Amino acid sequence: MQLFVKHYFSLIKISHTVFSLPFAILAFFMAINQNAAEFSLHLLGLIILAVFFARSAAMSFNRYVDRSFDKDNPRTSMREIPSGKITPKQAFFLILLTLILAFKIKKLSEQIKVIRNTNKSTGNTLSQSLPLSALPQGNTAYFEAILKSISDGLLIIDPKGIIVLSNQSFREILK
């Protein structure tokens, strides 16, 4: 079992997941600050878990889909699935499990109303205050620069499922 966990952490690139957590934590504090909401350690923990499981599902999915290419490439042939350390069935199960856990945690966090509190000064909810146009003029350029620097596709959707923002990399993917 311990060996399987080691292989699984290698499959999902746990170091990359840990590297991504500060961005989720920063977003949490920015949301609290923007909405004059109270800090919740419970919600922060749920966000960290959701990011961990969502990224794990995405990485597992990528490795699962690429397994036949990885097998034929000398550089990637020793990855977990092509080398047999993790079977395709196990990887697929891990994808489903981590997706389910990520969405369960997302649902749980939606029940906590800390970040969804109405901003007392503007009357806006978080989803209403996300567009860059709502930010003070000096911050707009700052956030646009951050979005341009992200090479991965980024899509931001509000709780109602409405696309609020996307970066150029995401729009390139759709072409």
KARA-V155779 format. One record per pair of residues at least 12 apart in sequence whose C-alpha atoms are under 10 Angstrom apart, sorted by sequence separation. I is the first residue (numbers start at 1). J is the second residue. D is the distance in whole Angstrom. If there is no record, write none. Layout:
I&J&D ; I&J&D
This chain:
28&40&10 ; 67&79&9 ; 70&82&6 ; 71&83&8 ; 132&144&8 ; 154&166&6 ; 155&167&7 ; 67&80&9 ; 68&81&9 ; 69&82&9 ; 70&83&9 ; 153&166&8 ; 154&167&6 ; 155&168&10 ; 67&81&6 ; 68&82&7 ; 153&167&6 ; 154&168&8 ; 155&169&10 ; 28&43&9 ; 29&44&9 ; 66&81&9 ; 67&82&6 ; 152&167&9 ; 153&168&7 ; 154&169&7 ; 155&170&7 ; 28&44&7 ; 63&79&8 ; 64&80&10 ; 66&82&9 ; 67&83&9 ; 151&167&9 ; 152&168&9 ; 153&169&5 ; 154&170&6 ; 155&171&9 ; 63&80&9 ; 64&81&7 ; 150&167&8 ; 151&168&9 ; 152&169&6 ; 153&170&4 ; 154&171&9 ; 63&81&7 ; 64&82&9 ; 147&165&10 ; 149&167&9 ; 150&168&9 ; 151&169&6 ; 152&170&7 ; 153&171&7 ; 25&44&7 ; 28&47&8 ; 63&82&9 ; 147&166&8 ; 148&167&7 ; 149&168&10 ; 150&169&8 ; 151&170&9 ; 153&172&8 ; 24&44&9 ; 25&45&9 ; 27&47&10 ; 28&48&10 ; 147&167&6 ; 148&168&7 ; 149&169&10 ; 150&170&10 ; 153&173&7 ; 60&81&10 ; 67&88&8 ; 146&167&10 ; 147&168&8 ; 148&169&8 ; 152&173&9 ; 153&174&10 ; 25&47&8 ; 147&169&9 ; 24&47&7 ; 25&48&7 ; 64&87&9 ; 65&88&9 ; 144&167&9 ; 24&48&7 ; 64&88&7 ; 63&88&9 ; 64&89&9 ; 131&156&10 ; 21&47&9 ; 22&48&9 ; 24&50&10 ; 25&51&10 ; 64&90&10 ; 130&156&9 ; 21&48&7 ; 24&51&7 ; 64&91&6 ; 65&92&10 ; 130&157&10 ; 20&48&10 ; 21&49&10 ; 23&51&10 ; 63&91&8 ; 64&92&7 ; 130&158&8 ; 63&92&10 ; 18&48&10 ; 21&51&7 ; 61&91&8 ; 127&157&9 ; 128&158&8 ; 20&51&8 ; 21&52&8 ; 60&91&6 ; 61&92&7 ; 64&95&9 ; 127&158&5 ; 20&52&9 ; 60&92&8 ; 126&158&9 ; 127&159&7 ; 132&164&9 ; 18&51&10 ; 60&93&10 ; 61&94&9 ; 62&95&10 ; 126&159&9 ; 127&160&8 ; 131&164&6 ; 132&165&8 ; 17&51&8 ; 18&52&8 ; 57&91&9 ; 60&94&7 ; 61&95&6 ; 130&164&7 ; 131&165&7 ; 17&52&6 ; 20&55&9 ; 57&92&9 ; 60&95&6 ; 61&96&9 ; 127&162&9 ; 129&164&10 ; 130&165&8 ; 17&53&9 ; 57&93&10 ; 59&95&9 ; 60&96&10 ; 128&164&9 ; 17&54&10 ; 57&94&7 ; 58&95&8 ; 127&164&8 ; 14&52&9 ; 17&55&7 ; 56&94&9 ; 57&95&5 ; 60&98&9 ; 16&55&9 ; 17&56&8 ; 56&95&8 ; 57&96&7 ; 12&52&10 ; 16&56&10 ; 57&97&8 ; 58&98&9 ; 12&53&10 ; 14&55&9 ; 53&94&10 ; 54&95&9 ; 56&97&10 ; 57&98&5 ; 58&99&8 ; 13&55&9 ; 14&56&8 ; 17&59&9 ; 53&95&9 ; 56&98&7 ; 57&99&6 ; 12&55&8 ; 13&56&8 ; 16&59&10 ; 55&98&9 ; 56&99&8 ; 57&100&9 ; 116&159&10 ; 12&56&5 ; 53&97&9 ; 54&98&7 ; 55&99&9 ; 57&101&10 ; 11&56&9 ; 12&57&8 ; 14&59&10 ; 53&98&5 ; 54&99&6 ; 57&102&9 ; 12&58&8 ; 13&59&8 ; 52&98&9 ; 53&99&7 ; 54&100&9 ; 56&102&9 ; 9&56&9 ; 12&59&5 ; 13&60&9 ; 53&100&9 ; 54&101&8 ; 55&102&9 ; 8&56&9 ; 11&59&7 ; 12&60&6 ; 50&98&9 ; 53&101&7 ; 54&102&5 ; 11&60&7 ; 12&61&9 ; 50&99&9 ; 52&101&10 ; 53&102&5 ; 54&103&8 ; 110&159&9 ; 12&62&9 ; 52&102&8 ; 53&103&9 ; 11&62&10 ; 12&63&8 ; 50&101&7 ; 51&102&7 ; 8&60&9 ; 11&63&7 ; 49&101&9 ; 50&102&5 ; 53&105&9 ; 54&106&10 ; 11&64&10 ; 49&102&7 ; 50&103&7 ; 50&104&9 ; 51&105&10 ; 47&102&9 ; 50&105&6 ; 51&106&10 ; 46&102&9 ; 49&105&7 ; 50&106&6 ; 48&105&10 ; 49&106&9 ; 46&104&10 ; 47&105&8 ; 46&105&6 ; 47&106&8 ; 50&109&9 ; 45&105&10 ; 46&106&8 ; 47&108&10 ; 43&105&10 ; 46&108&8 ; 47&109&8 ; 46&109&6 ; 45&109&10 ; 43&108&9 ; 44&109&9 ; 43&109&6 ; 42&109&9 ; 43&110&9 ; 11&79&7 ; 12&80&10 ; 43&111&10 ; 10&79&8 ; 11&80&6 ; 43&112&7 ; 10&80&8 ; 11&81&8 ; 42&112&9 ; 43&113&9 ; 9&80&10 ; 43&114&8 ; 7&79&9 ; 8&80&8 ; 40&112&9 ; 43&115&9 ; 7&80&7 ; 8&81&10 ; 7&81&9 ; 11&85&10 ; 40&114&7 ; 11&86&9 ; 38&113&10 ; 39&114&8 ; 40&115&9 ; 4&80&10 ; 37&113&9 ; 38&114&6 ; 39&115&9 ; 8&85&9 ; 37&114&6 ; 38&115&8 ; 7&85&7 ; 8&86&8 ; 36&114&10 ; 37&115&6 ; 7&86&7 ; 35&114&9 ; 36&115&9 ; 37&116&8 ; 38&117&9 ; 11&91&9 ; 35&115&7 ; 37&117&6 ; 4&85&8 ; 34&115&9 ; 35&116&8 ; 36&117&8 ; 37&118&8 ; 3&85&9 ; 4&86&8 ; 8&90&10 ; 32&114&8 ; 33&115&9 ; 35&117&7 ; 36&118&8 ; 37&119&7 ; 8&91&9 ; 32&115&6 ; 35&118&7 ; 36&119&6 ; 37&120&9 ; 31&115&7 ; 32&116&9 ; 35&119&5 ; 36&120&7 ; 31&116&9 ; 32&117&9 ; 34&119&8 ; 35&120&8 ; 36&121&8 ; 8&94&9 ; 29&115&10 ; 33&119&10 ; 35&121&9 ; 28&115&9 ; 32&119&10 ; 35&122&9 ; 35&123&9 ; 35&124&8 ; 34&124&10 ; 35&125&7 ; 34&125&10 ; 35&126&6 ; 34&126&8 ; 32&126&9 ; 35&129&8 ; 31&126&7 ; 34&129&8 ; 31&127&10 ; 34&130&9 ; 31&129&10 ; 31&130&9 ; 34&135&10
